[in-house]
Amino acid sequence: GCLLAIDEIGKETRPESAIDVGCGSGILAIAMTAITRRRVIACDNDPVAVSVTEENAAINGVDARIIPVHSEGLDHDTIRGRAPFDLIVANILAQPLIDLAPQIAGALANGGNVVLSGLLGSQAAAVIAAYRAQGITLLRRIEGGDWTTLMMRG
């Protein structure tokens, strides 16, 4: 779902600044470099995930365009220094997405896109409500089996 959303956003606009929150293996950050043609922050609270992201970026020839950051949420000087972001992608579980809503809203550029995934369809309403409370509105849902991806805009 996130890759579909990133592709769709890339057809509409070229974000100037982007971040992958909870980057895991770095696949989404790598995909984001293709649409931004700029450096993308890839952050995770797991230092192993940050290392794997660095390795995968090098394997895919985009290591010069990935800025790996070990952080809890968006609480890092590098992230604050590059905010606000035109595109924020987070493919993590529903409760962490809800908990991060204020941080994500605070780091989002006016009119910026947010792509949220890693949640079940039954959890989508709670995630949507948390972001709506921050002034971020739902554009569309991408359904994939039991999983839902939310495309939103601030």
PyMOL commands that set and color helices and strands:
alter all, ss='L'
color gray80, all
select helices_A, chain A and resi 2-12+27-36+47-59+63-65+77-82+94-107+121-132
alter helices_A, ss='H'
color red, helices_A
select strands_A, chain A and resi 18-21+40-44+66-70+85-91+108-120+137-144+147-153
alter strands_A, ss='S'
color yellow, strands_A
deselect
rebuild
show_as cartoon
